């Protein structure tokens, strides 16, 4: 499937000051032993850096601190798209839900150098050539970056001009930087953001030159799981093993600038339901107060305008389309939207759909557009052997989704990671339901009050920045109790989520530590399921009939592959034996996996099962239980047998009141 198919008519999201935090993160309280370890690590890093520089000078290989040009390194495993990355990665518009035509990508080759402490942010290397070149976006630990190192502190630098941008204000947009970013433009502080998974935007109009080159510097601090830190980090670990993987540091999603009139659309909040009601709020820039706005809805067939509503910025706009074509996995209809505020015009889109909890045949079910839709998907880690967190290309990222769709899956659980906006635009267009996890804190630590508050803040920021996508139907607050206190803080967080977004269901505790909150009773059990059944295994709890019975994880059946498809990290290889089940060959793997799926079908027929999540989409480092190998070179399922099994699963659910689904 070519990337061109996913070029947006919509694209972008503008700045919202309420989402941008211009403050430095509080440092953790470190014990004496932790300070000693950290100090030794810092001294070692400095020594290695000076030794490397001295060696290059003595040997005459390079003059001191000469710029090392970018070169893509050889990853442990190649994907079919590794060679397609090039020097201008991810060229399409990064934000499909708020698009302006006057924009310019900053993706490409930047400069990079390590830093040695947080204090270096106070001494930016303005107008200096840094040590090496790096590819943006990428994780610096990845081969695609050209760096393939771990650094707690680092500097990134590029230059840009604005001569091609034709409006008065210049907005700088970052998809995601892990973990803390301090931004400087032309020697002046521009802004700060904390959190490795959410986008942010900065108005840099007063800082840029319209005629000369502009310098952009970004200072990044990423502690990952260093002692004393407990942050939202998903499965990233400095010492990866089995179900925990390589970390990602730096600018790992797209960067771009755009121009807009001084009075412009800063953000859109659009909600469309199954009754044909479209409710929208256009948030304007500081200079756009009380200005009139126009919202136009376009036909999904020929893009002609079919409805229009007028109003003012920061107020609610209502539009009704009684015969709206509803969005669903079988018919993912999207309507383009145009919003005009003075001289500013942006493009977006909506899908008319509703997701709620209801009773069908005396069983609590998830309802999409008023009908029970059985949700069957995969646990999707979103890791790549060449780019780690960053997929090599749009085509590669979409390949995972289309593979699942072709097998008959209608759902993907984005597991304690957040993807770029183009991922969710693809799920919107393909008709893949998305269960979106909040990125978790550490699995083996008890967070303090400040850390819990920061987890809550970042989780709510995720909700604000992703509530636009119709394919996201459920938020998962905690996974298997990671970072979850015994005092059941999920109750308060759920209330805060509902204040922002009442259009989705909430899975408060996927796996265990279930305190009765949320819309789901979510069971994790390997290999066989226990979905809405009168039996369970601790630490899961007895099925609660007042909530939706759901198998949040199951399967996990592994199949070892030949060496050329393995992640050749000795620690990862040593943990292969920890796989829930290992099969000798693909025949045995297909036999066991289909038997386990048949168990889920039987529980759907006999009990209160409303869906399940199969572990997992791909192998990931030391885990060999994917439908695809980590390099995306081998597809394990016998496609026709799997399609028949999934069709039978949906037919069984249909007999219990679910809507029909085709495979």
RAMOFEN-V767103 format. One line per field, one symbol per residue. burial: 1 if it has 24 or more other ideal C-beta (glycine too) atoms within 12 Angstrom, else 0. Layout:
burial: ???
//
This chain:
burial: 001001011111111100111000100100000000010011001000100110000000000000010101101111111101100011111111111101111111111111110101100110001111111111111111111111111111111101001011111111111111111111000111111111111111101100000111111111111101111111111101111111111111111111111111111111111101111111111001001011111101000001101010110010101001111111011111111111011111111111111101001111111011111111111111111111111111111111111011111111111111111111111111111111111110101000110111111111111111111111111111111110001100110111011011111111111110111111111111111110010001101100111111111111111000111010010011001110100100110111011111101110111111111111111111111111111111100011101111110111011110101
//
